Amino acid sequence: MTLFYSGSVLLILLAVVFIGWPFIRHRLVDTSKEADAEKRQLTNIALYRDHLSDIEQSLVTGSMTREQHNELKLELERNLLEDSHLSSSETQTDAFSRRYYPWVFAGITCCLVLVAALIYQQLGAYELWTIKSVIERRGQLERHYIHSGDSSLKDQMVSINRQLVTKITTYLENEPNELQMRLLLARTLMSLGNFSLAIEQFELILEQQPNVGQIMAEMAQAFFLQANNRVVPIVQSLVDRTLQLEPNNTVALGLAGIASFQFNQYQQAIHFWQKAINLQGINTPNSKALQSSLAVARQRLAEADGDGAPSSAYTTDESSKQEVLDGDEAKVELQVSLAESVTSSPEDSVFIYARAWQGARVPLAIVRVKAKDLPLDLTLTDAMAMVPGMNLSSVKQLELVARLSKSGDSAPKSGDWQATLGPVNQGDDEGVTYQLVISERIP
């Protein structure tokens, strides 16, 4: 974006020089003319005085009569006045030019810049430029959020994502075949929790490019999240097709592992997750989340085989693995209530959950109650996990969320009410009950 601004300024400066040169040149010529006129005026005055002296001398010597003297003197004065008037007229014209040329130059320059901007907006890549600008602002917010942990930035990121959806949607109305832009729209919709619209965008992409495994994998992920983190038949079908096209697709491998675990096929789940970890690298955020799931799968497999300990063929993050194997279940005690300013009906759904402060946004423990049940004291535990291995024990820092959903959908939507608290460090405040008062409306 800086390069764009620099290039624009440079082109404007070149245009200003191009337009301004005739004015500058004319100004130099005017200055030269003014000097010539002044010089000519002085010469005329000197000639007048010389001629006047000659006729005065002739009158004294008697070589001309008084009448002839008066006629010649009158003629000299008339010629001097005419020359003076001509010089004065030229000087006034030059003064007028010097006075108004700067305004004319400024007006033409402003018109040029305005016309260029309008033409660029109509015929250039103005919409793409605005989209890129929003993406850059979102990236800056995300980096700031990761480094500072300021939870107030999340609302700004949601607002930025909504702006991005609006701008991309407008762009696609004129350029419906821009698949990269449509993919960006689908991913942004997923980040907003609007899985239905995201799925529609993935379907439109697959209509034009039916054999792209990554698109199928991301579409499967959208169906998975829409189904409250359950592997439904459409998810399984998309995962199978993806792995046929791209056996090393890590998104599909992760979902395939979840599907296998869901049907107690622990050895197969281990195979998929282990492969995904090897492909991504052990220290990536996704791999760290899979390591906890892998530890649980190994434990379940060992129990099914009658072996009291899990296989040690793969070493996961020691703190997370030890917590799982020791059986020390993490728990978080909460008290949830509604602020008086919140409008609700008794049957409105309230989702209360904990998720990782940084990393995957999947709830690590979740419970659903009704608005009529509030205020409510409850305890979130590992048993309330939605995804095997992704539970309270798998992370050290949590974010606690309570959300009143008008639609009954677990994904946040505009008009819902919520309360958030974080980061909460597990183990630092044992026995503490965290207060969540639902009072913030999602714009």
Backbone hydrogen bonds, N-H to C=O, Kabsch-Sander energy under -0.5 kcal/mol:
donor,donor_aa,acceptor,acceptor_aa,energy
5,Y,1,M,-2.2
6,S,2,T,-2.6
7,G,3,L,-2.6
8,S,4,F,-2.4
9,V,5,Y,-2.5
10,L,6,S,-2.3
11,L,7,G,-2.4
12,I,8,S,-2.3
13,L,9,V,-2.4
14,L,10,L,-2.3
15,A,11,L,-2.3
16,V,12,I,-2.5
17,V,13,L,-2.4
18,F,14,L,-2.4
19,I,15,A,-2.6
20,G,16,V,-3.0
21,W,17,V,-1.9
23,F,19,I,-0.6
24,I,20,G,-2.6
25,R,21,W,-3.0
26,H,22,P,-2.4
27,R,23,F,-2.1
28,L,24,I,-2.1
29,V,25,R,-2.3
30,D,26,H,-2.6
31,T,27,R,-2.1
32,S,28,L,-2.0
33,K,29,V,-2.6
34,E,30,D,-2.4
35,A,31,T,-1.8
36,D,32,S,-2.2
37,A,33,K,-2.5
38,E,34,E,-2.1
39,K,35,A,-2.1
40,R,36,D,-2.5
41,Q,37,A,-2.1
42,L,38,E,-2.0
43,T,39,K,-2.0
44,N,40,R,-2.4
45,I,41,Q,-2.1
46,A,42,L,-2.1
47,L,43,T,-2.5
48,Y,44,N,-2.4
49,R,45,I,-2.2
50,D,46,A,-2.0
51,H,47,L,-2.7
52,L,48,Y,-2.5
53,S,49,R,-2.1
54,D,50,D,-1.9
55,I,51,H,-2.2
56,E,52,L,-1.9
57,Q,53,S,-2.0
58,S,54,D,-2.2
59,L,55,I,-2.1
60,V,56,E,-1.9
61,T,57,Q,-2.3
62,G,58,S,-0.9
63,S,58,S,-1.7
64,M,58,S,-1.0
69,H,65,T,-2.5
70,N,66,R,-2.4
71,E,67,E,-1.9
72,L,68,Q,-2.5
73,K,69,H,-2.4
74,L,70,N,-2.3
75,E,71,E,-2.1
76,L,72,L,-2.3
77,E,73,K,-2.2
78,R,74,L,-2.3
79,N,75,E,-2.3
80,L,76,L,-2.2
81,L,77,E,-2.3
82,E,78,R,-2.2
83,D,79,N,-2.3
84,S,80,L,-2.2
85,H,81,L,-2.5
86,L,82,E,-2.2
87,S,83,D,-2.1
88,S,84,S,-2.4
89,S,85,H,-2.3
90,E,86,L,-2.0
91,T,87,S,-2.2
92,Q,88,S,-2.4
93,T,89,S,-2.1
94,D,90,E,-2.2
95,A,91,T,-2.3
96,F,92,Q,-2.4
97,S,93,T,-2.1
98,R,94,D,-2.5
99,R,95,A,-1.8
100,Y,96,F,-2.1
101,Y,97,S,-2.5
104,V,100,Y,-2.3
105,F,101,Y,-2.9
106,A,102,P,-2.6
107,G,103,W,-2.5
108,I,104,V,-2.5
109,T,105,F,-2.2
110,C,106,A,-2.5
111,C,107,G,-2.3
112,L,108,I,-2.3
113,V,109,T,-2.3
114,L,110,C,-2.5
115,V,111,C,-2.8
116,A,112,L,-2.5
117,A,113,V,-2.3
118,L,114,L,-2.3
119,I,115,V,-2.6
120,Y,116,A,-2.4
121,Q,117,A,-2.3
122,Q,118,L,-1.8
123,L,119,I,-3.2
124,G,119,I,-0.6
124,G,120,Y,-1.8
126,Y,120,Y,-0.7
129,W,125,A,-2.2
130,T,126,Y,-2.3
131,I,127,E,-2.2
132,K,128,L,-2.5
133,S,129,W,-2.0
134,V,130,T,-2.0
135,I,131,I,-2.3
136,E,132,K,-2.3
137,R,133,S,-1.9
138,R,134,V,-2.4
139,G,135,I,-2.4
140,Q,136,E,-2.1
141,L,137,R,-2.1
142,E,138,R,-2.6
143,R,139,G,-2.3
144,H,140,Q,-2.2
145,Y,141,L,-2.7
146,I,142,E,-2.4
147,H,143,R,-2.0
148,S,144,H,-2.7
149,G,145,Y,-2.7
151,S,149,G,-0.7
153,L,150,D,-1.6
154,K,151,S,-1.4
156,Q,152,S,-0.8
157,M,153,L,-2.2
158,V,154,K,-2.3
159,S,155,D,-2.3
160,I,156,Q,-2.5
161,N,157,M,-2.5
162,R,158,V,-2.0
163,Q,159,S,-2.1
164,L,160,I,-2.4
165,V,161,N,-2.3
166,T,162,R,-2.2
167,K,163,Q,-2.5
168,I,164,L,-2.7
169,T,165,V,-2.5
170,T,166,T,-2.0
171,Y,167,K,-2.2
172,L,168,I,-2.7
173,E,169,T,-1.1
174,N,170,T,-0.7
174,N,171,Y,-1.1
175,E,171,Y,-1.7
178,E,175,E,-1.6
179,L,177,N,-1.6
182,R,178,E,-1.8
183,L,179,L,-2.5
184,L,180,Q,-2.0
185,L,181,M,-2.0
186,A,182,R,-2.3
187,R,183,L,-2.4
188,T,184,L,-2.1
189,L,185,L,-2.5
190,M,186,A,-2.0
191,S,187,R,-1.9
192,L,188,T,-1.2
193,G,190,M,-1.5
194,N,189,L,-2.5
195,F,193,G,-1.4
198,A,194,N,-1.7
199,I,195,F,-2.6
200,E,196,S,-1.8
201,Q,197,L,-1.8
202,F,198,A,-2.2
203,E,199,I,-2.5
204,L,200,E,-1.9
205,I,201,Q,-1.9
206,L,202,F,-2.5
207,E,203,E,-1.6
208,Q,204,L,-0.8
208,Q,205,I,-0.8
209,Q,205,I,-2.4
212,V,209,Q,-0.9
213,G,211,N,-0.8
216,M,212,V,-1.7
217,A,213,G,-2.6
218,E,214,Q,-2.3
219,M,215,I,-2.2
220,A,216,M,-2.5
221,Q,217,A,-2.1
222,A,218,E,-1.9
223,F,219,M,-2.3
224,F,220,A,-2.4
225,L,221,Q,-2.4
226,Q,222,A,-2.3
227,A,223,F,-1.7
228,N,225,L,-1.4
229,N,224,F,-1.5
230,R,224,F,-1.1
232,V,230,R,-1.2
235,V,232,V,-0.8
236,Q,232,V,-2.0
237,S,233,P,-2.6
238,L,234,I,-2.2
239,V,235,V,-2.5
240,D,236,Q,-2.5
241,R,237,S,-2.2
242,T,238,L,-2.3
243,L,239,V,-2.5
244,Q,240,D,-1.4
245,L,241,R,-1.6
246,E,242,T,-4.0
249,N,246,E,-1.9
250,T,248,N,-0.7
253,L,249,N,-2.2
254,G,250,T,-2.3
255,L,251,V,-2.0
256,A,252,A,-2.7
257,G,253,L,-2.1
258,I,254,G,-1.8
259,A,255,L,-2.6
260,S,256,A,-2.3
261,F,257,G,-2.5
262,Q,258,I,-2.5
263,F,259,A,-1.2
264,N,261,F,-2.0
265,Q,260,S,-3.2
266,Y,264,N,-1.3
269,A,265,Q,-2.1
270,I,266,Y,-2.6
271,H,267,Q,-2.0
272,F,268,Q,-2.3
273,W,269,A,-2.6
274,Q,270,I,-2.8
275,K,271,H,-1.9
276,A,272,F,-2.2
277,I,273,W,-2.5
278,N,274,Q,-2.4
279,L,275,K,-2.0
280,Q,276,A,-2.2
281,G,277,I,-2.5
284,T,281,G,-1.2
288,K,284,T,-2.3
289,A,285,P,-1.8
290,L,286,N,-2.2
291,Q,287,S,-2.1
292,S,288,K,-1.0
293,S,289,A,-1.3
294,L,290,L,-2.8
295,A,291,Q,-2.0
296,V,292,S,-1.8
297,A,293,S,-2.4
298,R,294,L,-2.3
299,Q,295,A,-2.0
300,R,296,V,-2.7
301,L,297,A,-2.4
302,A,298,R,-2.3
303,E,299,Q,-2.4
304,A,300,R,-2.4
305,D,301,L,-1.7
306,G,303,E,-0.9
307,D,302,A,-3.1
308,G,306,G,-0.5
316,T,314,Y,-0.6
321,K,317,D,-2.7
322,Q,318,E,-2.6
323,E,319,S,-1.7
324,V,320,S,-1.7
325,L,321,K,-2.5
326,D,322,Q,-2.6
327,G,323,E,-0.7
328,D,323,E,-0.8
329,E,327,G,-1.4
332,V,380,L,-2.3
333,E,432,V,-0.6
334,L,378,L,-3.2
335,Q,434,Y,-2.5
336,V,376,L,-2.8
337,S,436,L,-2.3
339,A,438,I,-2.5
342,V,339,A,-1.5
344,S,342,V,-0.5
348,D,345,S,-1.9
349,S,405,S,-1.0
350,V,369,V,-2.8
351,F,403,R,-2.6
352,I,350,V,-0.5
352,I,367,V,-2.7
353,Y,351,F,-0.5
353,Y,401,V,-2.8
354,A,365,A,-2.1
355,R,399,E,-2.2
356,A,360,A,-0.5
356,A,362,V,-0.5
357,W,397,Q,-1.9
364,L,354,A,-3.3
365,A,354,A,-1.2
366,I,384,M,-1.5
367,V,352,I,-2.3
369,V,350,V,-2.6
371,A,348,D,-2.1
372,K,346,P,-2.0
373,D,370,K,-1.7
374,L,371,A,-1.4
376,L,336,V,-2.6
378,L,334,L,-2.2
380,L,332,V,-3.0
382,D,330,A,-0.9
384,M,381,T,-1.6
385,A,382,D,-1.7
386,M,363,P,-0.8
387,V,390,M,-0.6
390,M,387,V,-1.9
391,N,389,G,-1.2
394,S,391,N,-1.5
395,V,392,L,-1.1
398,L,424,V,-2.5
399,E,355,R,-2.7
400,L,421,L,-3.2
401,V,353,Y,-2.9
402,A,419,A,-2.4
403,R,351,F,-2.6
404,L,417,W,-3.4
405,S,349,S,-2.9
405,S,403,R,-0.7
406,K,404,L,-0.6
415,G,442,I,-2.7
416,D,413,K,-2.1
417,W,404,L,-1.9
418,Q,440,E,-2.8
419,A,402,A,-2.2
421,L,400,L,-2.0
424,V,398,L,-2.6
425,N,423,P,-0.6
426,Q,396,K,-2.7
426,Q,424,V,-0.7
428,D,425,N,-1.3
429,D,425,N,-0.6
432,V,429,D,-1.8
434,Y,333,E,-2.6
434,Y,432,V,-0.6
436,L,335,Q,-2.7
438,I,337,S,-3.0
438,I,436,L,-0.6
439,S,418,Q,-1.2
439,S,437,V,-0.6
440,E,418,Q,-2.1
441,R,439,S,-0.5
442,I,416,D,-3.2
